[in-house]
Structure formats: C-alpha cells, structure tokens
Amino acid sequence: MSARGRARTSVVGLMAVALAASAFTAPAQARSDGTDHHPDRTAHRGTQQAMEAIVRSGIPGVTAQALTEDGVWKATAGVGNLKSGAPRKADDRFRIASITKTFVATVMLQLEAEGRLDLDDTVDTWLPGVVRGQGHDGRKITVRQLLNHTSGVFDFINDPAYAAKYLEPGFYQNRFKTRTPQVAVDAAMSNPPTSAPGTEYAYSNTNYVLAALIMEKVTGSTYEREVRDRIIKPLKLRATVMPGNSSLMPRPSSRAYSKLTRDPAATKIYDITLQNASQTWAEGDIISSAGDLNRFFSALMKGKLLSPRQLKAMKTVSPGSDYGLGLERLTASCGKTLWGHGGGWIGSLSYAVTTEDGGHAFAFNLNGDWSSAGMLETMEAEFCGTPRADRQRTEQGSADGSGTGATTGPNDTISDGMPGISQRLHPVTATR
C-alpha cells in the first residue's frame, strides 16, 4: 500500500447485538420544520408519530426528510443537545456510516463503464500481495465479490485486538487518534476468512477498504477526490463532507451520544460528537444530511449517475441476501420495493431509502446508538402510510372479521427483507 501524507482509517458495520433502549428524561416533543415545502403534511403524519415513538423509547432526537414529486417534507423529534435541551434541526449533518458504501460502489461502477477496470478483475490485479494471510488469497477474490460481500474476507472490526483498542472498551480513550486503512487490512488478514470466495454473503467492512484502495490504484487519485468530483459536486450535495482525519462536525449539527457498552442495563450517556473521522474510511466516513442523501439516492435510481446496465448490476442481489453492489433491497409490508442503505456508528444510526423509480426518497438519523427500535416502523409509516405494527393490527382485524384490508405474509415486511435489521443497526463497537 502507498504511504499517505494524511492518515485515514476505516470502521463500519452493524453490530450483531441488539440492545434494549433505556428511557431517560429529555424533551420528546416532535415538530415539523418551518421550511416544510410539502403541500400535504398529513401524508407524513404516521412518520412523525413513529419518530416521536423513537424519542419516547429513550433516543435523544431524530431528524428526517422526505423527497417526493410534490416537494420536500422536513421534520424533527426530540433534542439535539441533552445539556441545553436544544431541539434537533431539520438540516442537521451527521455521520452516515455505511451509507458511504453506496457512494463507493457507484464510483466503482462508473470506472467499469469507462473501461478502466472490470468488476471481475481479481483483487490481486490491483493490490498484488495485499490480501494474504490466514488463508486469504486476493488471487481468488474479485472486485464484484468485495462490493456484494461474498468475498469471504474477514471483517476487521471483529478482530479482538482491534476492537479492544478502537471500539469497546477503548473507543473513548482513543477516539482522537488517527488510523490508516492499512491497520484495518492488517487486522483482517490476521484472522481466517469467513468462507471461500463467492460461496456466501457475509457483510465485511474490510471489503470496502479494499475497494477504495483499488479505486485509488485505478485512478491515481484519492477516494475522497473521486467521490467529490463524480457525485458530490455534480449533484450539488452542499451538506456532504469527506472529513479525512478531522475530529470536527460541520454546522448545523447536533450532539451525538453513546452508552459505549453492550450492557442493556447501562444508563450513563457519553457525548462522543468529536471523534477522529479517520477511524472510519471508505466503509463509512462521510458526513451528510437527510436532504443530500435523498438527492443522491433519487438521482441514483433515476439513472443520473449510472447507465442502465450498471444500475442493473448494482441491483443484482447476492444469493441468499438482499444486498447488491453497495445497495440494499427492502420490501415494505404494503408491497413497495425500496432501495437504499443503513448506517450505524458510535453515536449515530441512519437509514436512506427510495422507491425503485427514485420518485419518493426518505432519510433519517438518530443521534443515539443504543437502540434501533422504531426505525423500521418509521420507514413503514413513510412509504405505507402507517407504522407496520398499526397496519398488522388492522390486517389481523380483517382476518378475524373485525376490520378491513388484506393480511400480509411474513415475507412481505421490511424486517424480513432485511433479516436481523434491529441487530445490524446497532453499533457501539461497529458501524454498518
């Protein structure tokens, strides 16, 4: 790997442990932002109610935006600062964590369209000798397998030594330290692969560290510059930042909070807003806003960033999963197919999704990381009109003759479309 004048790092994946939310006293009132441009606020009433429920469960605050053909709807719930009680802002910027992966995959597909690489190139073609150790072999892994998480490459955040230093329990003490991509690769290579290349889906943040290193080899430029020049600038994503090794948060933004433990009984909350962004890299370092994420995913689905062939490849999911190339497929209980990505990092949980035609996009963020409860319900409310739990009660009434509507099978829900989402969206020691 080449040396870097500005060190950067990586960490992003969703925790495989679900934590119960602990309620605490904080203002929980929800509000629609005064700059709401949507002509019909009642269309989002269920979304607002679901956001309020997240705050009542103990998360400090939520910010959200929806983009439809009719305009933009903005809303917040709860607080952005537990000390002052200041509310969350509708245009807050936040760490989007693994939603970054969709940006990376988009650039890689653009490079393929330009004939500068082939997704079926081996990793060793571009990074000779880098993926070696404990059974890893970059000569047998393709770029495509990195992007769809079928490479079998070990996820570095699961390395015990790495986790002890940079995640739990060492995060708070080491949160301002700069870390390089090489640290992530070394941690991964010190462990055996999770499977043989191409045999099964297994989410690994290491895949996107390697993908970005390949991007830099192909272009002779940095990952940050490529994303900026190819996506951020053309789409005018003015709230989107490639933070490098900065520890600061651009304004407007709220405070970010974590309990820094997997103990569901923990009550102490830490303000971890300031942290060296190099501790996540191409697998999750971007800072953005709900509005910019909506603009990005809408443009992506409308074919403004990729050709039809590339977009089709991006939406081709791995066998046994709902994951394509840096893109997740979700199916709402009302039958709508959604595309997007989730992101969880210490102090921040987010989701950004859109309908297949890009006509309805929705993104939101929680500024506390100890519970993902209510996130599915919020998406369901936005795209189906009411939270899934409410709809299931209505549908059950129909099934026993006491209500109206059709029953919904278990395979028609977002939670089944994204297996284990309530677990995978809890970071404390990871991001995804």
Helices and strands as residue ranges (DSSP letters): E 30-32, G 41-44, H 45-56, E 61-68, E 71-78, E 93-95, G 97-99, H 100-113, H 123-126, E 132-133, E 136-137, G 138-140, H 143-147, G 156-158, H 160-166, H 171-174, H 181-189, H 206-219, H 223-227, I 228-232, E 257-258, E 270-271, G 277-279, E 287-289, H 290-301, H 308-314, E 328-331, E 337-345, E 348-355, E 361-366, H 375-384, H 388-399, G 410-412, H 414-417, H 421-424
